[in-house]
Amino acid sequence: QAVQSSSARASATRSSLAASPSTASPAPVQALAPASVAAFGPAGLGDGDDPQRAALAIGGNPAQPWISQWYATARFGALKQGTGLLLDMGRPVTVASVRVSLVNSGADIQLRAGSKPVPSWLPVVAHVSNAGRTAQLKPAAPVHVRYLLIWFTKLPPDNEGHYRAGVYRITVLG
């Protein structure tokens, strides 16, 4: 029986090696759908910009984005430290990267990730400065979390002389 078990393990190992092109490559990356998205501010869920339209951030329609309130300066007119969108994945998942499609370029964005929807439980795992129209946020190593926070620390200029964030698609890859 021990020989049979060892042989079965060897066969299973050969099968898994044959299924992947390289033994060093990770599992294939796939898009993960969030269970929900909510506006999020410095004090948490009850403090976010435009909460009624937060779901538009994952809708994928550039003509109907989630847009933060407007501010007089890129740093929120000194009114707050940031604004963002909290993604609840519904259960813990392994996240390799997050791609954010933006209305305007020029934002500074952090990707925060954690096990509770509370600012202190959502440490920064990736960031990008002066983002283009697409921001790629990739942690140094995949993170296993339930909550992801797209956190704007500097807003891009809009076409009206104000500063505001606009997001129409968030793609979570894991």
N, C-alpha and C positions, 0 to 999 in steps of 0.2 A: 504494500500500500504506500509506503513512503516513496518508493521509486515512481509509482504512478502519480502521486501528488507532485513530485518534483518535475516529472515530465509534463504534467498539465500546466505547471507554472511556467516552464520554459516555452511551451506552446503559446500561452497567453502573452508572454513577453514578446515572442516573435510576431504575434498578431498585432500588438499595439505598436511595435516598431514599424511594421509594414504599413500601418494605417497613417503614420505621420512621416512627412518627408525627411525630418531630421530629429534625432533624439534630443537636441538642445532647444527645439522650437516649442513655445508654449501652446496651449490649446488654442484653437481658432477663436478669433475675436468676433463677437456678434453684438448687435444692438440690443440693449436692454430697455424695456419700456417702464418708465416710472408709474407707480400706482396713482400718484397725485403730485401736483406742484402748487406751491403757495408763496405769496409775497412774504418777505422776511426782512425785518429791520434790526437795528442794534439791540432792541429789547426782545427780539424774537418774533413769533408768528403774528402777534397783534399789532405790529409796528411797521409792516411793510408797505411799500408804494403800490398803488393800484391793485389791491387784492382781488377785486372782482374779475380782472382780466388776466390773472396770472397763468391760467391754462393756455392762453394764446402763445406763451413762450415755448410750448412743445407742439404747437399746431402745424408748424412748417409753412405758414403763409406769410411771405414778406410784406404783404399789404395789410395784414392784421396782426401786428406784434403786440407783446406786452411792452408797455413803456412806463418808465418810472416818472415820478413827478419831475418837473423841471426845477433847476437850481441856477442861481446867478453865477456860480463858479464851478469848476470841475471837481472841487473838494466839498461839494454839497453846501456851499455858502456858509461854511462853518457851523451848520445846524446839526450834523450827525457824522459818524465815521464811515458810513457805508449803507448800501441797500442791496437787496438780492432776491434770489428765488431759491426756495427749499424744495428739493425733490425727495419725495418719500418713495423708495423703491418697493415698499410693501413687505420686504423681508431682506435679510442681509444678502448681499450679492458681492461678487468680486469685480471691481471696476479697474480697468486698465487705462482708460482715458475718457475725457468728456470734450465734445466739440460744441461750441456755442456760436450760432449764426446771429450776427448783430446788425442793427439798422445803420449805425454809424461807427466809424473806426476811431481809435484813440483812447479807449478805456483801459484802465488797470483792473484786472480781475483776479480774484483768488478762487481756487476750488478748495472748499472745506469739506471734510467728511467725518462722519462719526455715527455713534449708536443712539444718540438722543437728539431731538430737535431743539436743542438749547445752545446758544452761542458758545458757552464754555466747553461743551462736549463736541465741538466741531472744529478741530485744529486744521490749519492750512496744510494741504498735501501737494498743491501745485499753484503756480501763478503765472500770469503773463502781463507785461507792461506794454502800453501803447498798442493794444490789439488791433489787428486789421478787421475786416468784415467777418472773418471767421477766427475764433480763438480756440486753439488746441491746448487743453489743460491735461497734462500727463504726469501723474505721480511718479516718483523715482522707482517705485515698485507698486504693483497692483494692491489696492486696498479692499478689505472685506468689510463693508459697511451697509447700513440701511438708508442713511440720510446723506444727501449731497447738497451743498450750498454753493450756488454761483453768487459770489460776493463782489460787488463793485466797490472799489476803494477810490477810484478816480473816474469821473464821468466823461464821455466824449461830447464834443460840441454837436448841437443839432443845427438845422438850417435856419433857425429863428433867433440865433444869438444867445441861446440858453445852453444848459448842459443837462443831458438826461440819457439814461440807458434804454435801449430798445432791443428786445430779443424775440426772434420768431421761431427758432428751432434749437433744441438742446438734444444732442445725441449722446447717449451713454453707451460706451463700449466696454464689454467685459468678457 
